Amino acid sequence: MVLPLISLLLVAYSHGLLAQNYLVLQKGENQKTRIQYQVGESITYKLKDIPYYMTDIIREIQSEHLLFGENIVAPWQIEVIDVSAKDERNSTLRNLTLLPAAAALLLLTAETVNSLYADGRVEISQTSLVISGGLLGSALIMSQVRYRKFRLKGRRKLLVLSQEDWTKP
């Protein structure tokens, strides 16, 4: 029973049935900022001839076509991919956005508690309001800097890599 199963797995692997391909977004030769999609993941993309975005599940990744849940697309047909939920740099930016907002809230809370303790009434100084406003403004600006779209033009490319290609240095 075990011998036929092992031989079946070897035949399947030799024909590439078990080899997994990845859909990789890469800018230039920088491999550190690659964004990777696998079979079963959701992807939001825009084709060159269609003016709206589509969200679909990846069913199969081949170098000549991408099979989605409801569409078959050649990689060269894709113009833009929405990476706002996929790019891990966005979580870092989200956390950095919270720091100045939390600092502004902490400053206003400390100013309120100090004024209540010292004077018995709520009084916030003009300097604290300016500093808190600056911190909140910087948090608002930083929230708009997140990576949302990956446009496939110039040095930005869409690659289909096998598992062997992915692990090569």
Stockholm file with secondary structure:
# STOCKHOLM 1.0

chainA/1-169         MVLPLISLLLVAYSHGLLAQNYLVLQKGENQKTRIQYQVGESITYKLKDIPYYMTDIIREIQSEHLLFGENIVAPWQIEVIDVSAKDERNSTLRNLTLLPAAAALLLLTAETVNSLYADGRVEISQTSLVISGGLLGSALIMSQVRYRKFRLKGRRKLLVLSQEDWTKP
#=GR chainA/1-169 SS CHHHHHHHHHHHHHTTSSCCEEEEEEETTCCTTCEEECTTCEEEEEETTCSSEEEEEEEEECSSCEEESSCEECGGGEEEEECTTTCTHHHHHHHHHHHHHHHHHHHHHHHHHHHHHHHSSCCCCHHHHHHHHHHHHHHHHHHTCSCCEEECSTTEEEEEEEHHHHHCC
#=GC SS_cons         CHHHHHHHHHHHHHTTSSCCEEEEEEETTCCTTCEEECTTCEEEEEETTCSSEEEEEEEEECSSCEEESSCEECGGGEEEEECTTTCTHHHHHHHHHHHHHHHHHHHHHHHHHHHHHHHSSCCCCHHHHHHHHHHHHHHHHHHTCSCCEEECSTTEEEEEEEHHHHHCC
//
